[in-house]
């Protein structure tokens, strides 16, 4: 990780610490500096293999990143309600499965953001990422709609200044071949 990236991370963590503590006395400032420095020291060794070198990571378009994060936050409650309906209503049985797809997101940081976004939305969970191939668990086929139509990938691509992808081909492997006739 370059020194500039480490400095930005340190400053971001220090500001975050100050916002959370809401105290400006010398002890809390010193604790914030020590905490941010320690976290930065560990993160430098852990993050670079995941997000890639600074040269590999394109500059992020902050406005599109904020728009993506707001869009993602607005997707979480409806997805949670949809999963709750499936769990509560015996007439709507879950149809869990494993889906595989490839993405055109070039940078490791963009793929990491996609993997985390998938896991944050109720009903989906990233199981594995191998370069550009994602393996995800889906509680119902509808839970993967934003991935199947590339809405999530498009927003991440814009944040990372890439050309958005076409919708990926999803390979669906149902967990159960047949659904039970009666609720368990």
ZAVEX-712018 format. One record per residue: chain; x, y, z of N, C-alpha, C, O in turn; residue in one letter; residue number from 0. Coordinates in Angstrom, 3 decimals. Layout:
N
   chaine        n.X        n.Y        n.Z       ca.X       ca.Y       ca.Z        c.X        c.Y        c.Z        o.X        o.Y        o.Z   residu   num
        A          X          Y          Z          X          Y          Z          X          Y          Z          X          Y          Z        a   NUM
...
REM end
This chain:
184
   chaine        n.X        n.Y        n.Z       ca.X       ca.Y       ca.Z        c.X        c.Y        c.Z        o.X        o.Y        o.Z   residu   num
        A      0.860     -1.167      0.000      0.000      0.000      0.000      0.902      1.224      0.000      1.864      1.303      0.764        x     0
        A      0.588      2.147     -0.840      1.420      3.334     -0.917      1.266      4.171      0.342      0.306      4.029      1.099        x     1
        A      2.228      5.034      0.536      2.188      5.892      1.721      1.002      6.838      1.689      0.437      7.165      2.733        x     2
        A      0.619      7.281      0.492     -0.535      8.183      0.378     -1.816      7.457      0.803     -2.633      8.010      1.538        x     3
        A     -1.984      6.207      0.331     -3.164      5.436      0.733     -3.181      5.217      2.235     -4.226      5.346      2.872        x     4
        A     -2.026      4.884      2.806     -1.947      4.653      4.254     -2.272      5.938      5.021     -2.941      5.904      6.054        x     5
        A     -1.794      7.065      4.504     -2.082      8.335      5.166     -3.578      8.651      5.104     -4.154      9.082      6.103        x     6
        A     -4.211      8.445      3.959     -5.653      8.666      3.830     -6.430      7.753      4.772     -7.388      8.179      5.416        x     7
        A     -6.005      6.490      4.846     -6.680      5.556      5.745     -6.532      6.011      7.190     -7.505      6.016      7.944        x     8
        A     -5.312      6.394      7.582     -5.074      6.869      8.941     -5.947      8.077      9.260     -6.590      8.124     10.309        x     9
        A     -5.969      9.055      8.353     -6.761     10.263      8.593     -8.256      9.946      8.641     -8.982     10.500      9.466        x    10
        A     -8.711      9.068      7.771    -10.131      8.679      7.777    -10.501      8.002      9.092    -11.545      8.299      9.674        x    11
        A     -9.652      7.099      9.557     -9.923      6.414     10.820     -9.887      7.372     11.994    -10.685      7.253     12.924        x    12
        A     -8.966      8.320     11.955     -8.870      9.297     13.037    -10.115     10.195     13.074    -10.648     10.472     14.149        x    13
        A    -10.570     10.641     11.915    -11.791     11.454     11.859    -12.984     10.631     12.341    -13.823     11.129     13.092        x    14
        A    -13.059      9.369     11.907    -14.145      8.492     12.346    -14.121      8.339     13.872    -15.166      8.409     14.520        x    15
        A    -12.945      8.135     14.435    -12.790      8.027     15.888    -13.309      9.291     16.574    -14.058      9.216     17.548        x    16
        A    -12.908     10.437     16.060    -13.313     11.690     16.684    -14.823     11.901     16.594    -15.441     12.403     17.533        x    17
        A    -15.415     11.514     15.457    -16.856     11.652     15.314    -17.595     10.739     16.290    -18.602     11.136     16.877        x    18
        A    -17.095      9.520     16.462    -17.758      8.590     17.378    -17.558      8.965     18.837    -18.484      8.856     19.640        x    19
        A    -16.358      9.406     19.185    -16.100      9.728     20.591    -16.699     11.078     20.974    -17.123     11.266     22.114        x    20
        A    -16.734     12.005     20.045    -17.288     13.349     20.287    -16.606     14.043     21.462    -17.212     14.866     22.148        x    21
        A    -15.351     13.704     21.682    -14.593     14.332     22.780    -13.291     14.872     22.215    -12.657     14.235     21.374        x    22
        A    -12.898     16.044     22.677    -11.671     16.640     22.169    -10.625     16.862     23.262     -9.712     17.671     23.098        x    23
        A    -10.759     16.152     24.360     -9.740     16.295     25.390     -8.497     15.502     24.972     -8.600     14.577     24.167        x    24
        A     -7.335     15.850     25.505     -6.066     15.254     25.055     -6.019     13.723     25.139     -5.436     13.079     24.267        x    25
        A     -6.617     13.143     26.165     -6.598     11.693     26.300     -7.303     11.030     25.119     -6.772     10.076     24.550        x    26
        A     -8.487     11.513     24.739     -9.226     10.898     23.637     -8.562     11.164     22.293     -8.624     10.320     21.398        x    27
        A     -7.941     12.299     22.139     -7.198     12.568     20.902     -6.016     11.608     20.803     -5.762     11.043     19.739        x    28
        A     -5.288     11.420     21.914     -4.153     10.492     21.918     -4.619      9.060     21.665     -3.992      8.334     20.893        x    29
        A     -5.705      8.652     22.302     -6.237      7.309     22.063     -6.668      7.137     20.612     -6.483      6.066     20.033        x    30
        A     -7.237      8.172     20.025     -7.633      8.126     18.624     -6.434      7.968     17.702     -6.477      7.192     16.746        x    31
        A     -5.367      8.700     17.985     -4.146      8.600     17.162     -3.554      7.201     17.267     -3.185      6.604     16.256        x    32
        A     -3.463      6.681     18.479     -2.913      5.337     18.665     -3.802      4.291     17.986     -3.303      3.387     17.314        x    33
        A     -5.093      4.416     18.161     -6.025      3.459     17.558     -5.976      3.517     16.033     -5.915      2.475     15.381        x    34
        A     -6.003      4.707     15.462     -5.959      4.864     14.005     -4.624      4.380     13.446     -4.587      3.757     12.385        x    35
        A     -3.528      4.660     14.152     -2.213      4.215     13.685     -2.107      2.691     13.731     -1.599      2.075     12.793        x    36
        A     -2.582      2.086     14.812     -2.552      0.624     14.908     -3.422     -0.041     13.863     -3.014     -1.021     13.241        x    37
        A     -4.622      0.488     13.667     -5.515     -0.071     12.653     -4.929      0.082     11.256     -5.034     -0.827     10.433        x    38
        A     -4.313      1.227     10.988     -3.683      1.448      9.681     -2.529      0.478      9.482     -2.367     -0.072      8.392        x    39
        A     -1.731      0.262     10.509     -0.584     -0.646     10.392     -1.045     -2.057     10.019     -0.453     -2.695      9.148        x    40
        A     -2.111     -2.546     10.682     -2.640     -3.871     10.352     -3.312     -3.886      8.982     -3.142     -4.832      8.213        x    41
        A     -4.067     -2.849      8.681     -4.821     -2.806      7.422     -3.899     -2.776      6.213     -4.217     -3.358      5.176        x    42
        A     -2.768     -2.108      6.336     -1.826     -2.036      5.216     -1.420     -3.447      4.790     -1.315     -3.722      3.595        x    43
        A     -1.195     -4.323      5.734     -0.775     -5.688      5.416     -1.932     -6.574      4.955     -1.720     -7.536      4.216        x    44
        A     -3.142     -6.258      5.381     -4.281     -7.099      5.049     -5.027     -6.663      3.790     -5.519     -7.510      3.045        x    45
        A     -5.118     -5.372      3.545     -5.957     -4.882      2.462     -5.336     -4.973      1.079     -6.037     -5.258      0.108        x    46
        A     -4.053     -4.739      0.972     -3.457     -4.699     -0.364     -3.631     -5.982     -1.157     -3.901     -5.904     -2.355        x    47
        A     -3.492     -7.168     -0.552     -3.756     -8.375     -1.348     -5.211     -8.477     -1.817     -5.493     -9.128     -2.823        x    48
        A     -6.133     -7.838     -1.093     -7.549     -7.920     -1.443     -7.928     -6.867     -2.478     -8.524     -7.197     -3.503        x    49
        A     -7.595     -5.619     -2.226     -8.025     -4.548     -3.116     -7.014     -4.224     -4.203     -7.336     -3.481     -5.131        x    50
        A     -5.814     -4.755     -4.119     -4.816     -4.540     -5.169     -3.951     -3.318     -4.914     -4.210     -2.517     -4.016        x    51
        A     -2.916     -3.202     -5.732     -2.006     -2.069     -5.640     -2.730     -0.792     -6.021     -3.778     -0.823     -6.666        x    52
        A     -2.161      0.325     -5.616     -2.750      1.620     -5.972     -2.775      1.805     -7.485     -3.682      2.444     -8.018        x    53
        A     -1.792      1.253     -8.173     -1.736      1.374     -9.628     -2.857      0.571    -10.292     -3.330      0.942    -11.367        x    54
        A     -3.288     -0.533     -9.656     -4.363     -1.370    -10.204     -5.742     -0.779     -9.962     -6.671     -1.042    -10.727        x    55
        A     -5.886      0.006     -8.921     -7.196      0.520     -8.530     -7.449      1.846     -9.235     -6.697      2.802     -9.047        x    56
        A     -8.491      1.908    -10.037     -8.794      3.187    -10.696     -9.278      4.212     -9.678     -9.738      3.871     -8.588        x    57
        A     -9.160      5.462    -10.064     -9.669      6.522     -9.189    -11.181      6.369     -9.054    -11.878      6.058    -10.020        x    58
        A    -11.663      6.587     -7.866    -13.083      6.408     -7.584    -13.802      7.736     -7.811    -13.330      8.797     -7.402        x    59
        A    -14.950      7.649     -8.470    -15.819      8.807     -8.659    -16.696      8.887     -7.423    -17.630      8.100     -7.268        x    60
        A    -16.401      9.830     -6.544    -17.028      9.891     -5.224    -18.546     10.060     -5.300    -19.270      9.440     -4.521        x    61
        A    -19.031     10.874     -6.209    -20.479     11.081     -6.325    -21.194      9.773     -6.664    -22.227      9.459     -6.073        x    62
        A    -20.648      9.011     -7.614    -21.267      7.734     -7.978    -21.135      6.714     -6.853    -22.022      5.878     -6.678        x    63
        A    -20.055      6.766     -6.095    -19.909      5.856     -4.952    -20.956      6.163     -3.886    -21.575      5.249     -3.342        x    64
        A    -21.155      7.435     -3.588    -22.166      7.818     -2.593    -23.560      7.423     -3.093    -24.374      6.916     -2.321        x    65
        A    -23.838      7.651     -4.378    -25.131      7.254     -4.938    -25.328      5.742     -4.834    -26.422      5.274     -4.516        x    66
        A    -24.254      4.973     -5.106    -24.350      3.519     -4.982    -24.652      3.117     -3.540    -25.523      2.281     -3.299        x    67
        A    -23.942      3.704     -2.588    -24.136      3.344     -1.181    -25.548      3.699     -0.705    -26.161      2.935      0.041        x    68
        A    -26.062      4.849     -1.133    -27.443      5.202     -0.781    -28.436      4.231     -1.420    -29.387      3.791     -0.776        x    69
        A    -28.206      3.904     -2.687    -29.069      2.933     -3.373    -29.042      1.596     -2.646    -30.085      0.973     -2.451        x    70
        A    -27.850      1.153     -2.243    -27.712     -0.116     -1.529    -28.455     -0.072     -0.199    -29.155     -1.022      0.153        x    71
        A    -28.307      1.019      0.539    -29.007      1.137      1.820    -30.521      1.115      1.641    -31.240      0.602      2.498        x    72
        A    -31.003      1.666      0.539    -32.441      1.647      0.276    -32.924      0.277     -0.194    -34.120     -0.004     -0.115        x    73
        A    -32.031     -0.581     -0.679    -32.390     -1.925     -1.131    -32.518     -2.898      0.046    -33.224     -3.901     -0.058        x    74
        A    -31.856     -2.617      1.143    -31.801     -3.565      2.254    -33.164     -3.769      2.933    -33.562     -4.921      3.102        x    75
        A    -33.909     -2.713      3.336    -35.202     -2.960      4.001    -36.208     -3.741      3.148    -36.806     -4.688      3.660        x    76
        A    -36.425     -3.392      1.868    -37.380     -4.197      1.091    -36.942     -5.652      0.934    -37.771     -6.561      0.943        x    77
        A    -35.632     -5.865      0.789    -35.143     -7.242      0.675    -35.378     -8.001      1.974    -35.739     -9.178      1.951        x    78
        A    -35.176     -7.336      3.105    -35.445     -7.965      4.395    -36.908     -8.314      4.573    -37.241     -9.380      5.090        x    79
        A    -37.785     -7.410      4.141    -39.227     -7.689      4.226    -39.627     -8.840      3.307    -40.464     -9.663      3.676        x    80
        A    -39.045     -8.904      2.129    -39.354    -10.000      1.199    -38.924    -11.340      1.791    -39.651    -12.327      1.680        x    81
        A    -37.761    -11.380      2.411    -37.301    -12.617      3.042    -38.191    -12.965      4.225    -38.520    -14.134      4.427        x    82
        A    -38.589    -11.959      5.014    -39.474    -12.214      6.158    -40.808    -12.790      5.691    -41.353    -13.688      6.334        x    83
        A    -41.342    -12.279      4.571    -42.606    -12.820      4.039    -42.454    -14.288      3.661    -43.347    -15.095      3.917        x    84
        A    -41.328    -14.632      3.054    -41.105    -16.030      2.659    -40.992    -16.912      3.894    -41.500    -18.034      3.907        x    85
        A    -40.336    -16.417      4.920    -40.144    -17.207      6.141    -41.464    -17.377      6.889    -41.738    -18.455      7.417        x    86
        A    -42.282    -16.329      6.940    -43.523    -16.358      7.727    -44.673    -17.043      6.992    -45.450    -17.769      7.611        x    87
        A    -44.791    -16.829      5.701    -45.924    -17.332      4.923    -45.626    -18.737      4.395    -44.741    -18.899      3.553        x    88
        A    -46.350    -19.758      4.875    -46.070    -21.131      4.420    -46.436    -21.361      2.948    -46.003    -22.346      2.350        x    89
        A    -47.231    -20.456      2.364    -47.574    -20.610      0.943    -46.454    -20.136      0.025    -46.502    -20.365     -1.183        x    90
        A    -45.453    -19.480      0.590    -44.316    -18.995     -0.188    -43.066    -19.750      0.255    -42.286    -19.227      1.052        x    91
        A    -42.864    -20.939     -0.233    -41.686    -21.689      0.227    -40.398    -21.068     -0.319    -40.376    -20.557     -1.438        x    92
        A    -39.344    -21.114      0.464    -38.064    -20.619     -0.043    -37.569    -21.534     -1.161    -37.882    -22.725     -1.180        x    93
        A    -36.823    -20.994     -2.058    -36.229    -21.776     -3.143    -34.732    -21.489     -3.135    -34.215    -20.858     -4.056        x    94
        A    -34.035    -21.952     -2.096    -32.610    -21.623     -1.998    -31.821    -22.259     -3.134    -32.184    -23.302     -3.677        x    95
        A    -30.753    -21.600     -3.460    -29.895    -22.130     -4.507    -28.560    -21.422     -4.507    -28.332    -20.470     -3.760        x    96
        A    -27.692    -21.908     -5.358    -26.367    -21.327     -5.544    -26.316    -20.819     -6.976    -26.620    -21.548     -7.919        x    97
        A    -25.933    -19.573     -7.122    -25.824    -18.974     -8.453    -24.375    -18.622     -8.722    -23.628    -18.231     -7.824        x    98
        A    -23.999    -18.771     -9.976    -22.651    -18.394    -10.406    -22.788    -17.424    -11.568    -23.659    -17.574    -12.425        x    99
        A    -21.914    -16.432    -11.580    -21.895    -15.490    -12.697    -20.517    -14.851    -12.781    -19.739    -14.891    -11.828        x   100
        A    -20.235    -14.271    -13.915    -18.982    -13.548    -14.130    -19.303    -12.060    -14.234    -20.359    -11.665    -14.729        x   101
        A    -18.379    -11.260    -13.761    -18.539     -9.825    -13.837    -17.385     -9.223    -14.626    -16.298     -9.797    -14.694        x   102
        A    -17.629     -8.087    -15.208    -16.587     -7.386    -15.953    -15.868     -6.340    -15.113    -15.064     -5.572    -15.641        x   103
        A    -16.144     -6.299    -13.810    -15.454     -5.339    -12.952    -13.972     -5.702    -12.912    -13.604     -6.793    -12.477        x   104
        A    -13.138     -4.792    -13.360    -11.729     -5.104    -13.567    -10.889     -5.041    -12.298     -9.999     -5.871    -12.111        x   105
        A    -11.151     -4.084    -11.433    -10.259     -3.911    -10.288    -10.666     -4.807     -9.125    -11.853     -5.062     -8.921        x   106
        A     -9.694     -5.281     -8.370    -10.011     -6.077     -7.180    -10.866     -5.305     -6.172    -11.703     -5.899     -5.493        x   107
        A    -10.663     -3.997     -6.070    -11.457     -3.199     -5.132    -12.926     -3.181     -5.542    -13.806     -3.273     -4.687        x   108
        A    -13.198     -3.065     -6.831    -14.590     -3.065     -7.310    -15.235     -4.423     -7.064    -16.396     -4.490     -6.661        x   109
        A    -14.498     -5.508     -7.299    -15.058     -6.837     -7.044    -15.272     -7.071     -5.552    -16.225     -7.745     -5.160        x   110
        A    -14.395     -6.521     -4.720    -14.565     -6.627     -3.269    -15.824     -5.886     -2.829    -16.579     -6.377     -1.990        x   111
        A    -16.047     -4.701     -3.397    -17.252     -3.942     -3.071    -18.502     -4.709     -3.495    -19.493     -4.729     -2.764        x   112
        A    -18.464     -5.341     -4.670    -19.598     -6.141     -5.130    -19.848     -7.316     -4.189    -20.992     -7.580     -3.817        x   113
        A    -18.794     -8.019     -3.804    -18.955     -9.174     -2.906    -19.569     -8.750     -1.576    -20.436     -9.445     -1.047        x   114
        A    -19.133     -7.630     -1.036    -19.684     -7.159      0.230    -21.111     -6.654      0.075    -21.939     -6.848      0.965        x   115
        A    -21.402     -6.007     -1.047    -22.770     -5.527     -1.285    -23.744     -6.697     -1.385    -24.864     -6.626     -0.880        x   116
        A    -23.315     -7.768     -2.035    -24.171     -8.959     -2.150    -24.488     -9.504     -0.761    -25.638     -9.836     -0.472        x   117
        A    -23.483     -9.598      0.092    -23.673    -10.173      1.417    -24.502     -9.263      2.320    -25.196     -9.753      3.211        x   118
        A    -24.445     -7.961      2.107    -25.215     -7.037      2.940    -26.721     -7.126      2.688    -27.512     -6.877      3.598        x   119
        A    -27.118     -7.470      1.493    -28.539     -7.513      1.152    -29.131     -8.831      1.658    -28.622     -9.900      1.321        x   120
        A    -30.189     -8.769      2.455    -30.806    -10.001      2.965    -31.248    -10.925      1.828    -31.809    -10.487      0.823        x   121
        A    -30.980    -12.200      2.019    -31.370    -13.199      1.029    -30.253    -13.601      0.085    -30.411    -14.544     -0.691        x   122
        A    -29.130    -12.907      0.136    -27.988    -13.253     -0.709    -26.721    -13.249      0.133    -26.598    -12.489      1.094        x   123
        A    -25.782    -14.109     -0.243    -24.510    -14.163      0.460    -23.433    -14.616     -0.504    -23.604    -15.609     -1.211        x   124
        A    -22.341    -13.905     -0.536    -21.216    -14.283     -1.383    -20.514    -15.470     -0.740    -20.104    -15.407      0.419        x   125
        A    -20.378    -16.547     -1.498    -19.687    -17.735     -1.005    -18.238    -17.764     -1.447    -17.359    -18.155     -0.678        x   126
        A    -17.979    -17.349     -2.695    -16.618    -17.408     -3.224    -16.457    -16.405     -4.362    -17.382    -16.161     -5.136        x   127
        A    -15.276    -15.839     -4.441    -14.911    -14.972     -5.559    -13.583    -15.490     -6.086    -12.589    -15.541     -5.361        x   128
        A    -13.578    -15.871     -7.350    -12.358    -16.350     -7.992    -12.132    -15.488     -9.231    -12.710    -15.728    -10.290        x   129
        A    -11.266    -14.467     -9.070    -11.037    -13.467    -10.119    -12.351    -12.789    -10.462    -12.851    -11.988     -9.673        x   130
        A    -12.932    -13.097    -11.642    -14.174    -12.425    -12.039    -15.409    -13.308    -11.878    -16.507    -12.903    -12.257        x   131
        A    -15.245    -14.504    -11.323    -16.371    -15.420    -11.138    -16.846    -15.391     -9.690    -16.067    -15.597     -8.759        x   132
        A    -18.135    -15.131     -9.522    -18.761    -15.063     -8.204    -19.646    -16.275     -8.000    -20.356    -16.702     -8.911        x   133
        A    -19.597    -16.826     -6.794    -20.517    -17.886     -6.384    -21.272    -17.337     -5.185    -20.676    -16.946     -4.180        x   134
        A    -22.608    -17.314     -5.309    -23.423    -16.735     -4.239    -24.520    -17.702     -3.838    -24.976    -18.512     -4.645        x   135
        A    -24.939    -17.611     -2.586    -26.096    -18.358     -2.107    -27.271    -17.401     -2.134    -27.160    -16.246     -1.722        x   136
        A    -28.401    -17.897     -2.627    -29.603    -17.077     -2.750    -30.753    -17.806     -2.073    -30.982    -18.988     -2.331        x   137
        A    -31.476    -17.106     -1.209    -32.600    -17.700     -0.479    -33.793    -17.941     -1.388    -34.469    -18.964     -1.278        x   138
        A    -34.051    -17.000     -2.286    -35.088    -17.145     -3.309    -34.514    -16.606     -4.619    -33.650    -15.730     -4.587        x   139
        A    -34.965    -17.099     -5.756    -34.448    -16.568     -7.022    -34.671    -15.065     -7.175    -33.859    -14.388     -7.806        x   140
        A    -35.750    -14.532     -6.612    -36.013    -13.092     -6.705    -34.947    -12.257     -5.991    -34.716    -11.104     -6.354        x   141
        A    -34.304    -12.835     -4.984    -33.299    -12.093     -4.226    -32.090    -11.721     -5.086    -31.354    -10.793     -4.751        x   142
        A    -31.886    -12.427     -6.175    -30.746    -12.150     -7.051    -31.105    -11.266     -8.236    -30.320    -11.158     -9.178        x   143
        A    -32.274    -10.633     -8.209    -32.735     -9.846     -9.368    -31.780     -8.707     -9.718    -31.494     -8.488    -10.895        x   144
        A    -31.280     -7.977     -8.716    -30.380     -6.858     -8.999    -29.039     -7.329     -9.564    -28.352     -6.583    -10.262        x   145
        A    -28.682     -8.556     -9.257    -27.452     -9.112     -9.828    -27.704     -9.629    -11.232    -26.878     -9.453    -12.128        x   146
        A    -28.848    -10.266    -11.419    -29.163    -10.838    -12.726    -29.331     -9.761    -13.787    -28.972     -9.977    -14.944        x   147
        A    -29.876     -8.593    -13.408    -30.039     -7.532    -14.406    -28.876     -6.541    -14.386    -28.922     -5.519    -15.071        x   148
        A    -27.847     -6.831    -13.617    -26.594     -6.059    -13.546    -26.762     -4.673    -12.936    -25.906     -3.812    -13.138        x   149
        A    -27.846     -4.432    -12.192    -28.037     -3.115    -11.577    -26.927     -2.798    -10.583    -26.421     -1.676    -10.548        x   150
        A    -26.551     -3.776     -9.781    -25.501     -3.557     -8.790    -24.159     -3.339     -9.473    -23.439     -2.398     -9.141        x   151
        A    -23.817     -4.205    -10.431    -22.535     -4.075    -11.127    -22.427     -2.749    -11.880    -21.357     -2.141    -11.913        x   152
        A    -23.527     -2.299    -12.483    -23.517     -1.030    -13.226    -23.158      0.130    -12.310    -22.344      0.982    -12.667        x   153
        A    -23.764      0.161    -11.137    -23.508      1.263    -10.212    -22.065      1.230     -9.695    -21.433      2.276     -9.545        x   154
        A    -21.558      0.050     -9.429    -20.164     -0.062     -8.976    -19.213      0.321    -10.107    -18.213      0.998     -9.869        x   155
        A    -19.509     -0.100    -11.321    -18.658      0.244    -12.471    -18.576      1.759    -12.645    -17.499      2.290    -12.915        x   156
        A    -19.694      2.458    -12.495    -19.669      3.916    -12.618    -18.823      4.544    -11.510    -18.102      5.511    -11.755        x   157
        A    -18.908      4.002    -10.299    -18.099      4.534     -9.198    -16.603      4.333     -9.460    -15.783      5.149     -9.039        x   158
        A    -16.248      3.247    -10.154    -14.844      2.964    -10.442    -14.444      3.404    -11.854    -13.405      2.990    -12.369        x   159
        A    -15.267      4.236    -12.466    -14.984      4.823    -13.771    -14.751      3.763    -14.846    -13.826      3.876    -15.651        x   160
        A    -15.588      2.747    -14.850    -15.530      1.686    -15.846    -16.792      1.714    -16.689    -17.811      2.281    -16.292        x   161
        A    -16.710      1.098    -17.851    -17.888      0.930    -18.677    -18.765     -0.139    -18.041    -18.283     -1.235    -17.755        x   162
        A    -20.047      0.157    -17.814    -20.928     -0.834    -17.173    -21.077     -2.104    -18.015    -21.006     -2.076    -19.243        x   163
        A    -21.284     -3.201    -17.315    -21.461     -4.523    -17.917    -22.853     -4.721    -18.490    -23.811     -4.037    -18.129        x   164
        A    -22.923     -5.671    -19.385    -24.217     -6.214    -19.791    -24.661     -7.161    -18.675    -23.823     -7.610    -17.892        x   165
        A    -25.946     -7.472    -18.581    -26.368     -8.428    -17.556    -25.640     -9.762    -17.714    -25.510    -10.274    -18.826        x   166
        A    -25.167    -10.322    -16.603    -24.411    -11.575    -16.691    -25.326    -12.775    -16.919    -26.529    -12.719    -16.662        x   167
        A    -24.735    -13.848    -17.403    -25.444    -15.116    -17.497    -25.337    -15.785    -16.135    -24.240    -16.090    -15.667        x   168
        A    -26.483    -16.011    -15.504    -26.505    -16.635    -14.181    -26.692    -18.136    -14.347    -27.602    -18.586    -15.044        x   169
        A    -25.836    -18.893    -13.711    -25.967    -20.348    -13.681    -26.564    -20.693    -12.323    -25.944    -20.463    -11.285        x   170
        A    -27.765    -21.244    -12.341    -28.521    -21.494    -11.117    -28.476    -22.969    -10.775    -28.819    -23.817    -11.599        x   171
        A    -28.052    -23.274     -9.556    -28.073    -24.641     -9.033    -28.990    -24.661     -7.820    -28.606    -24.181     -6.754        x   172
        A    -30.213    -25.213     -7.962    -31.108    -25.246     -6.801    -30.551    -26.173     -5.723    -29.924    -27.188     -6.023        x   173
        A    -30.786    -25.813     -4.483    -30.342    -26.650     -3.369    -31.198    -27.910     -3.301    -30.693    -28.995     -3.015        x   174
        A    -32.491    -27.762     -3.564    -33.415    -28.896     -3.563    -33.958    -29.068     -4.974    -34.332    -28.090     -5.621        x   175
        A    -34.001    -30.311     -5.454    -34.538    -30.554     -6.789    -36.031    -30.285     -6.837    -36.540    -29.741     -7.817        x   176
        A    -36.727    -30.664     -5.782    -38.168    -30.442     -5.727    -38.525    -29.797     -4.408    -37.886    -30.044     -3.385        x   177
        A    -39.538    -28.977     -4.440    -40.012    -28.359     -3.206    -40.939    -29.336     -2.501    -41.648    -30.100     -3.156        x   178
        A    -40.943    -29.319     -1.177    -41.879    -30.205     -0.460    -43.313    -29.780     -0.721    -43.606    -28.598     -0.897        x   179
        A    -44.199    -30.766     -0.743    -45.622    -30.502     -0.992    -46.250    -29.737      0.166    -47.065    -28.838     -0.041        x   180
        A    -45.862    -30.102      1.392    -46.446    -29.479      2.579    -45.340    -28.770      3.357    -44.176    -29.168      3.304        x   181
        A    -45.715    -27.728      4.071    -44.701    -27.069      4.911    -44.162    -28.038      5.963    -44.886    -28.886      6.485        x   182
        A    -42.899    -27.889      6.251    -42.272    -28.773      7.246    -42.668    -28.411      8.638    -42.229    -29.054      9.592        x   183
REM end
